[in-house]
Amino acid sequence: MTDLSPDLPRDPRHDPVLREEVIAALAIAPGERHVDATFGAGGYTRAMLAAGAEVIACDRDPDAIAEGQALVAEADGKLMLIHGRFGEIDRLLAERGIDAVDGITFDIGVSSMQLDRDARGFSFQKDGPLDMRMAQEGETAAEWLNRADEAEIADVLYQYGDERQSRRVARAIVAARPLSRTGELATVIRKALRHPPGAPKDPATKSFQAIRIHINGELDELMEGLAAAERVLRPGGRLGSERRGPPPFSRRRARCAPARPKRRATRARAPRRCAARCAPQPRPGRPN
Ligand SMILES: C[S@@+](CC[C@H](N)C(=O)[O-])C[C@H]1O[C@@H](n2cnc3c(N)ncnc32)[C@H](O)[C@@H]1O
C-alpha cells in the first residue's frame, strides 16, 4: 500500500476530505502513470507525485489551470496539466501520445475556490453574477433561467436537487424574471418556500445545486468520464473517486457500479461494460 507522508501540506484553498484514503486505495507504485481528472487546487495531484507517480491532471476551469502552473514548475517534468473535460480524457491523452494509464481519479463536484469567489456565481451565501459555469464559457445560469419554461426548470430542480416543491419554486422564478444575481435568486427561492430567517438549512441549497449540475452537464460528464476511463486504463488499472454526491449522482452511478454509501473513497477496476445503457450522447458544442 502506498506510504503517503502524513506531512504532505494541505492547501487552504481546497482540502479534499478523503485524500489519504483514495491515494492509499490507488496503491500507486513509483514510476506509474496516473490521471487526476479533477485537478482543482491540486491536492490529489500533490499526493500522487509524492507517491512517485507521473501525473497527467485536467480541469475544465481555466482558473484552476492558471493557478496550477506553480505546481507544474515544482514537479520537475512529472506533471502535465491539461485544460479540458474529463469526459474526453482519452482524446486529451491520445493527443499527447498517451494511450494507457495505471490509474484515474475523480473528485467530483465544485471546488471551494469556485464556491468562495462571489464572481463565479455558485453560492447562495454570497451575492454575485448568476453564472455557475465551471468552464467559464457557454450559457450562464442567468441566461438559462431567463429563457427556460417553467416545466423545464421544475424538472431540473426535482431531478438534480431532489426539490420536492420544484413546481412552486419554478413558478416563483418565472414570475421574478429577469434574474441576474445569485442574491436575487436565493431570495426568490426562500420566499417561495416560506423560509423562516435563521432556520438551519437554507432552502436555496437544493435549487442552487440542481442549477449548477444542469448548467455544467455534470451527469453526462460523469458518464462520459467513466466510459473514457474504461478505454484508457490498462489491465489491472485502478479507478478512484471521492464524491460528495447529491442523490442524482448516486442514482445514475448505481446503474454502472454497485451502489455505494455517500462520501467514501472507492477503488475499482476499470468499470465493466455499461456504455450501451449508461453513456449519454455527446452534447454538441459543450464548453470545456
Ligand atoms: C472538488 S474539485 C477537485 C479538488 C481537487 N481534488 C483538489 O484536491 O484540489 C472539482 C474540480 O473538478 C473540476 N471539474 C468538474 N467537472 C469537470 C469535468 N467534467 N472535467 C474536468 N474538470 C472538471 C472543477 O472545475 C473543479 O476544479
The ligand as a Tripos MOL2 file, in Angstrom:
@<TRIPOS>MOLECULE
LIG
   27    29     1     0     0
SMALL
NO_CHARGES

@<TRIPOS>ATOM
      1 C1        -13.9760   19.0370   -5.9610 C.3       1 LIG1
      2 S1        -12.9270   19.9290   -7.0300 S.3       1 LIG1
      3 C2        -11.4380   18.9980   -7.0410 C.3       1 LIG1
      4 C3        -10.4800   19.3860   -5.9670 C.3       1 LIG1
      5 C4         -9.1390   18.6840   -6.0690 C.3       1 LIG1
      6 N1         -9.2270   17.2510   -5.8900 N.3       1 LIG1
      7 C5         -8.1680   19.2450   -5.0580 C.2       1 LIG1
      8 O1         -7.5950   18.4840   -4.2920 O.co2     1 LIG1
      9 O2         -7.9900   20.4690   -5.0180 O.co2     1 LIG1
     10 C6        -13.5770   19.5360   -8.6080 C.3       1 LIG1
     11 C7        -12.8030   20.1610   -9.7530 C.3       1 LIG1
     12 O3        -13.1640   19.4190  -10.9070 O.3       1 LIG1
     13 C8        -13.3520   20.2980  -11.9700 C.3       1 LIG1
     14 N2        -14.3000   19.6370  -12.8830 N.ar      1 LIG1
     15 C9        -15.6150   19.4000  -12.6890 C.ar      1 LIG1
     16 N3        -16.1310   18.7610  -13.7430 N.ar      1 LIG1
     17 C10       -15.1240   18.5770  -14.6060 C.ar      1 LIG1
     18 C11       -15.0250   17.9560  -15.8860 C.ar      1 LIG1
     19 N4        -16.0910   17.4030  -16.4660 N.pl3     1 LIG1
     20 N5        -13.8280   17.9190  -16.4980 N.ar      1 LIG1
     21 C12       -12.7300   18.4680  -15.9170 C.ar      1 LIG1
     22 N6        -12.7610   19.0910  -14.7210 N.ar      1 LIG1
     23 C13       -13.9400   19.1320  -14.0670 C.ar      1 LIG1
     24 C14       -13.8980   21.5630  -11.3580 C.3       1 LIG1
     25 O4        -13.6490   22.6700  -12.1940 O.3       1 LIG1
     26 C15       -13.1350   21.6040  -10.0450 C.3       1 LIG1
     27 O5        -11.9610   22.3530  -10.1750 O.3       1 LIG1
@<TRIPOS>BOND
     1     1     2 1
     2     2     3 1
     3     2    10 1
     4     3     4 1
     5     4     5 1
     6     5     6 1
     7     5     7 1
     8     7     8 2
     9     7     9 1
    10    10    11 1
    11    11    12 1
    12    11    26 1
    13    12    13 1
    14    13    14 1
    15    13    24 1
    16    14    15 ar
    17    14    23 ar
    18    15    16 ar
    19    16    17 ar
    20    17    18 ar
    21    17    23 ar
    22    18    19 1
    23    18    20 ar
    24    20    21 ar
    25    21    22 ar
    26    22    23 ar
    27    24    25 1
    28    24    26 1
    29    26    27 1
@<TRIPOS>SUBSTRUCTURE
     1 LIG1         1 GROUP 0 **** ****
